[in-house]
């Protein structure tokens, strides 16, 4: 799946990049997520994105789905950190 970035360029969806950014947000929120938590959240994000789009998505769409998925999985503080972290 291709991701359209904020600057307009496209790149392949990178599962590890998503996992790393969520983990960084969890550390910033002082709620380190386990590897299992990260896999569950990332897999849920990917599943939702693949349901919405088949070929292309945007970084904005991934961002919003990730925030909602974190909240749904009881990681609201991590979600807030993720929101702040990516806006920097």
N, C-alpha and C positions, 0 to 999 in steps of 0.2 A: 504494500500500500504506500502511495506517495503522500507526503505531507507538504502542503504549501505553507512556507514560512512567512513571518511578518514582512520581510523585505521582498517577498514575491518569488524567491527561488524555491525549487522543490528538492526534496530528498526523501530517501526511503524511511519509513517508520522505524525507529530504533527503540526496541523494548528496553534495552539496558539504559539508554539515555533517560527514559521516563522513570525507570526505577531509581536511578541515581538522583534525579531532581526531587523525587518524593522523599527519598531517604535524607537528603540534605535539608529539606524543609522540616522533617521530623526531628532532626538534630537541633535545628534552630528553635523549634518549639519545645525542646527539651523533653521530647517523647519519642525516643528512638524506636523505630518500628523493626520488628524481626524480619528475617528473610521470608518467612512464611506470610506475614502480613503484607509485605511488599509484593510478593507474587500474586496474592489474592487480589489486591487492589489493581495492580497492573493488568492482570488477566481480565478483570471485570471492565476496566477502561477499554481495552482492546476489543472485547466482545461487543460492547455498546457501540463503539466506533464502526466496527465491521457490520453491525446491524443497520446503522444509519447510512453508511457509505460503503461502496464496494471497491472503488479504485483510489479516489483521492479524498483527503480531508485537509483541514487547516490546523495550524498550531493553536488557533483560538478555540476550535472545537475540542481538541484534545485537552486544552487547559480547562474549559468549562466542565467537560465530562469528568476529568480527574477531580476537580473540586467537589462535584456532586457525589462521586464515588467515595471519596474520603469521608464526607459527611455521613453518607449512608452506612459506612462501616465503622462509625463511632470514632472517627479521627478528626473531629471538628477543629481542634487546636492546630493540628497538622495542616488542615485545609486553609486556615487563616494564614499560617506561615508560608504555605505554598503560594497563596495569592500574593502576599507581600514580597516573597522571594523572587517571583518571576516578573514583578513589575519594576524591579530595581534596574 
